[in-house]
Amino acid sequence: MLTSCATLEPEECKTADWTKLGYADAMDGSSMRLGDYGKDCAKAGVTPDQNAYMTGYNSGAKAFCTYDRGVEVGEKGKYVSDICSKPGLAEDFNRGLAKGKKLNEKQKEISRKEDERSKIEQKLSDIKAGKLQSSAQEVDLMHREKGLVEKEIEALKREKESISL
């Protein structure tokens, strides 16, 4: 999903299927790379087939810029080029992206709370193993805190599930 530098070897330029290459670039969520390919292929004396590339790229953009792909990209916290900014492509993709970003943020909250619970569990384990000293009152407090954190985790998971619906 991240955009990257496109490179083709001179021999690849001679045999490239420009339609497939354009489609693959779009399905990667990348900006058009035709200019990069032109520079690479000039070394081999090959000019990319712009029409074929654009046909593939536009077809790939339509396949890529969907609601579901927007959710996927947002949930993974990925960056996508402006491929989906065109009218007709942006609306569904951006709605999905917004939902995916909410899911991503909720998962981050869940992960933070799970880390908090793990730290409490580690302390309790260290106390039980005699590695740490603590009063019965402090241990009881840690158990209560762990219980509260577990309730918060469950609430966050329910919130995330409600976003998914």
C-alpha positions as CSV (number, residue, x, y, z in Angstrom):
1,M,0.0,0.0,0.0
2,L,2.9,2.3,0.5
3,T,4.2,4.1,-2.5
4,S,7.7,3.3,-3.5
5,C,10.2,4.0,-6.2
6,A,9.4,2.0,-9.3
7,T,12.3,0.5,-11.2
8,L,12.4,-1.7,-14.3
9,E,15.5,-3.3,-15.7
10,P,16.2,-2.6,-19.4
11,E,15.3,-6.2,-20.4
12,E,12.0,-6.0,-18.5
13,C,11.2,-2.8,-20.5
14,K,11.4,-4.8,-23.7
15,T,8.9,-7.4,-22.6
16,A,6.7,-5.4,-20.2
17,D,2.9,-5.9,-20.4
18,W,2.1,-2.2,-19.7
19,T,-1.6,-2.9,-19.0
20,K,-0.7,-5.5,-16.3
21,L,2.0,-3.2,-14.9
22,G,-0.5,-0.3,-14.7
23,Y,-3.1,-2.5,-13.0
24,A,-0.5,-3.8,-10.5
25,D,0.6,-0.3,-9.6
26,A,-3.0,0.7,-8.9
27,M,-3.8,-2.4,-6.9
28,D,-0.7,-1.6,-4.8
29,G,-2.4,1.8,-3.9
30,S,0.4,3.6,-5.7
31,S,0.5,6.8,-7.7
32,M,1.1,6.3,-11.4
33,R,4.7,5.3,-12.0
34,L,4.8,5.8,-15.8
35,G,7.3,8.6,-15.5
36,D,9.7,6.4,-13.5
37,Y,9.3,3.6,-16.0
38,G,10.0,6.0,-18.8
39,K,13.3,7.0,-17.3
40,D,14.2,3.3,-16.6
41,C,13.2,2.2,-20.1
42,A,15.0,5.1,-21.9
43,K,18.2,3.3,-21.1
44,A,17.0,0.3,-23.2
45,G,15.6,2.6,-25.9
46,V,12.0,1.6,-25.0
47,T,9.1,4.0,-24.6
48,P,6.4,2.7,-22.3
49,D,3.0,2.2,-23.9
50,Q,1.1,5.1,-22.1
51,N,-2.3,4.1,-23.4
52,A,-1.9,0.5,-22.2
53,Y,-0.5,1.5,-18.9
54,M,-3.4,4.0,-18.3
55,T,-6.0,1.4,-19.3
56,G,-4.5,-1.0,-16.7
57,Y,-4.0,1.7,-14.1
58,N,-7.6,3.0,-14.4
59,S,-9.0,-0.5,-14.2
60,G,-6.9,-1.2,-11.2
61,A,-7.9,2.0,-9.5
62,K,-11.6,1.0,-9.9
63,A,-10.9,-2.4,-8.4
64,F,-8.7,-0.9,-5.6
65,C,-10.9,2.1,-4.5
66,T,-13.7,0.3,-2.8
67,Y,-15.3,0.6,0.5
68,D,-13.9,-2.7,1.7
69,R,-10.3,-1.7,0.6
70,G,-10.7,1.6,2.4
71,V,-11.6,-0.3,5.6
72,E,-8.6,-2.5,5.2
73,V,-6.2,0.3,4.5
74,G,-7.5,2.4,7.5
75,E,-7.5,-0.6,9.9
76,K,-3.9,-1.3,9.0
77,G,-2.9,2.4,9.4
78,K,-1.4,2.4,5.9
79,Y,-0.8,5.4,3.7
80,V,-2.3,5.4,0.2
81,S,-1.4,7.8,-2.6
82,D,-4.1,10.0,-4.1
83,I,-5.2,7.1,-6.3
84,C,-8.7,7.2,-4.9
85,S,-9.2,11.0,-4.9
86,K,-11.0,11.1,-8.2
87,P,-14.8,11.6,-8.2
88,G,-16.6,8.3,-8.4
89,L,-13.7,6.5,-6.6
90,A,-13.3,8.7,-3.5
91,E,-16.7,8.4,-1.9
92,D,-16.9,4.7,-1.0
93,F,-13.2,4.4,-0.4
94,N,-13.1,7.4,2.0
95,R,-16.1,6.1,3.9
96,G,-14.4,2.8,4.3
97,L,-11.1,4.5,5.2
98,A,-12.8,6.5,8.0
99,K,-14.3,3.3,9.4
100,G,-10.9,1.5,9.2
101,K,-9.2,4.4,11.0
102,K,-11.7,4.2,13.8
103,L,-11.1,0.4,14.1
104,N,-7.4,1.0,14.1
105,E,-7.6,3.6,16.9
106,K,-9.9,1.3,19.0
107,Q,-7.4,-1.6,18.5
108,K,-4.6,0.7,19.7
109,E,-6.6,1.4,22.9
110,I,-7.2,-2.3,23.4
111,S,-3.5,-3.0,23.0
112,R,-2.6,-0.3,25.5
113,K,-5.0,-1.8,28.1
114,E,-3.7,-5.3,27.4
115,D,-0.2,-4.1,28.0
116,E,-1.4,-2.5,31.3
117,R,-3.0,-5.8,32.3
118,S,0.2,-7.7,31.4
119,K,2.3,-5.4,33.7
120,I,-0.1,-6.0,36.6
121,E,0.0,-9.8,36.0
122,Q,3.9,-9.7,35.9
123,K,4.0,-7.8,39.2
124,L,1.6,-10.3,40.8
125,S,3.7,-13.2,39.4
126,D,6.9,-11.6,40.8
127,I,5.3,-11.2,44.2
128,K,4.1,-14.8,44.2
129,A,7.6,-16.0,43.2
130,G,9.1,-13.9,46.0
131,K,10.9,-11.6,43.7
132,L,9.0,-8.6,45.0
133,Q,7.7,-7.8,48.5
134,S,4.2,-6.5,48.9
135,S,1.5,-6.4,51.6
136,A,-1.7,-8.3,51.3
137,Q,-3.5,-5.1,50.9
138,E,-1.3,-4.0,47.9
139,V,-1.9,-7.5,46.3
140,D,-5.6,-7.2,46.8
141,L,-5.5,-3.7,45.2
142,M,-3.5,-5.1,42.2
143,H,-6.1,-7.8,41.7
144,R,-8.9,-5.2,41.7
145,E,-7.0,-3.0,39.3
146,K,-6.5,-6.0,37.0
147,G,-10.2,-6.7,37.1
148,L,-11.1,-3.1,36.2
149,V,-8.6,-3.2,33.3
150,E,-10.1,-6.4,32.1
151,K,-13.6,-4.8,32.2
152,E,-12.2,-1.8,30.2
153,I,-10.7,-4.2,27.6
154,E,-14.1,-6.0,27.2
155,A,-15.9,-2.6,26.8
156,L,-13.4,-1.5,24.2
157,K,-13.8,-4.8,22.3
158,R,-17.6,-4.3,22.3
159,E,-17.1,-0.7,21.0
160,K,-14.8,-2.0,18.3
161,E,-17.3,-4.7,17.4
162,S,-20.1,-2.0,17.1
163,I,-17.9,0.0,14.7
164,S,-17.5,-3.2,12.6
165,L,-21.2,-3.6,12.1
